[in-house]
Amino acid sequence: MARTVAIGLQSFEKIRENDYFYIDKTAFLKEWWENGDDVTLITRPRRFGKTLNMSMTEQFFSVEYADRSDLFEGLSIWKDAKYREMQGTYPVISLSFARVKEMNFADTRERICQIIRNLYIKYSFLKESEALSDADQAYFARILGEKISNPDLTASLYQMSEYLYRYYGKKVIILLDEYDTPMQEAYVDGYWDELVGLTRSMFNSAFKTNPYLERALMTGITRVSKESIFSDLNNLEVVTTTSEKYAASFGFTEEEVFAALEECGLSGEKEQVKYWYDGFIFGNQKDVYNPWSILNFIDKGKYSTYWANTSSNSLVGKLLREGDGGIKEKFESLLRGEVIRTSIDEQIVYSQLDADETAIWSLLLASGYLKVLSCEQNEDSEYGEEDEYELTLTNYEVKRMFCGMVRGWFRTSRGDYNDFVKALLAGDKKAMNAYMNRVALNTFSYFDTGQRPSGEEPERFYHGFVLGLIVDLQSRYVITSNRESGFGRYDVMLEPRNPEKDDAIIMEFKVYDPDEEKTLEDTVQEALRQIDRKQYAAQLTARGIPKEHIRSYGLAFQGKKVLIGS
């Protein structure tokens, strides 16, 4: 009989007590311990079992679970006598920043203070022991007070480590889950520098200058740059998605997924499950699946974007929407199922996300939206060239999520946008002009970064507009472009998949230049001449499409005003 799938349950104890569906990941405990690293940071995309593995780690090592060997009996870790003896023998400090998602620094700091207070409340029995001196009692009282000073806050994990060491006579294990959640919120909401200063001091005290620390484990989605918060941690071992360590410890392998499908009577769905949810690659471990989608599919028996929809994706959407032409061009290629080539830097520098294209693709890779197909190493280059990676969308679920995101960009003018597409397909130029101007008016500034007036940089709008065409018309057309956006134009060709049903369409975007054109109509005519010079129609006729079934349009921009001619 198939085990019950408990959706969203992240407590190892509850899963094991109730015999809920669980894939054994306890081999991670042995691998982590035997690697012997002082402080380990493991980055994985969201919903990949990080929190459940941290719960498992706490309950294996913590003295609070010394009498709970039943949780591990029958699992792989229990086969080793050495580790059976280790279970329940260490004091453990376990924290999570997963819910620290405030909109300003003051509230974020207070939320962190609450987490520390709760930790001290949990160990309030220490106050009744001989482990605390009078000075320690006073410090304890300050932490539990209404306000915590910065010096007390930054020393709080260090101090608790010392208190537990005195009480148990054994060094402490510190577990910090989702350490970077506050970092992402700080970047989006503009209080990055303040949070970095606080976090750096806390981490230095807890993880570097702490003689009472046995070892520490942190998890997160991204590896925040060492210069930001880890500048003093020379004892930090970072394990990213491209690392070999712990490659099978987070997420489900294909073997595990197929076994689960068989257990639940879903063997016939293997191929479709692979198409939707396979594609993650960690180190040398290919064919990794995200647990959230697999568990939801097994539970509900239908396909959906379970993992992709568990987050607002606000940061990713902001970076892609406001990105320049080069970023959107590569995004177009990804949506068409193609591969992009770029360097990446797994140390995410949030301050560079607005200006550095590499940082954006690196963030998308760390977040699980992209996967590495290959890497061309340039280590021996005399010019110090960076390695170049081939990246593509992870799987069909991710593609569907991004298509929904692009449609959302036009939400404020969705009706007009849909009507424009219908008018385009019908060849109704008058309606195209009316609808396109309303779309541009409502969404032009939405694609702008705010660094330049929207009227000076229309490329961001029409790059986004082309992405919308790709999302909505890809089933009927092969959509390509020559991408000369740096010169203020952006040629687009829509080649029908069924030429007997649909006309081919060529569009040329051009910005009005008062030094070269007197009117916007002149700009339209120049755009049409550009189509002729590039002989796009000849390319289509060579593919067997008659000239009478090829339509050309020039789209001229002047601020938020658009004129379309043919």
Salt bridges, closest charged atoms under 4 A:
GLU13 OE2 - ARG68 NH1 3.00
GLU17 OE2 - ARG68 NH1 3.06
ASP37 OD2 - LYS245 NZ 2.97
GLU58 OE2 - LYS122 NZ 3.78
GLU64 OE2 - LYS122 NZ 3.20
ASP70 OD2 - ARG68 NH2 2.96
ASP80 OD2 - LYS30 NZ 3.17
GLU102 OE2 - ARG111 NH2 3.36
GLU110 OE2 - ARG117 NH1 3.03
ASP136 OD2 - ARG166 NH1 2.47
ASP152 OD2 - ARG142 NE 2.70
GLU162 OE2 - ARG166 NH2 2.57
GLU178 OE2 - LYS50 NZ 3.61
GLU237 OE2 - LYS245 NZ 3.09
GLU254 OE1 - LYS274 NZ 2.64
GLU256 OE1 - LYS25 NZ 2.92
GLU262 OE2 - LYS270 NZ 2.67
GLU263 OE1 - ARG3 NH2 3.03
ASP278 OD2 - LYS274 NZ 2.70
ASP287 OD1 - LYS274 NZ 3.16
ASP299 OD2 - LYS300 NZ 3.50
GLU322 OE1 - LYS318 NZ 3.26
GLU322 OE2 - ARG321 NH2 3.16
GLU332 OE1 - ARG336 NH1 3.91
GLU332 OE2 - HIS463 ND1 3.95
GLU338 OE2 - ARG336 NE 3.31
GLU357 OE2 - LYS330 NZ 2.55
GLU376 OE1 - ARG341 NH2 3.00
GLU388 OE1 - ARG341 NH2 2.80
GLU390 OE2 - ARG341 NH1 2.89
ASP416 OD1 - ARG438 NE 3.09
GLU457 OE2 - ARG452 NH1 3.80
GLU457 OE1 - ARG460 NE 3.34
ASP472 OD1 - ARG407 NE 3.02
ASP472 OD2 - ARG414 NH2 3.11
GLU484 OE1 - ARG489 NE 3.71
GLU484 OE2 - LYS534 NZ 3.21
ASP491 OD2 - LYS534 NZ 2.27
GLU495 OE1 - ARG543 NH1 2.73
ASP502 OD1 - ARG476 NH2 2.43
ASP503 OD1 - HIS549 ND1 2.92
ASP503 OD2 - ARG551 NE 3.17
GLU517 OE2 - LYS510 NZ 3.13
GLU526 OE1 - ARG529 NH2 3.12
GLU526 OE2 - ARG533 NH2 2.80
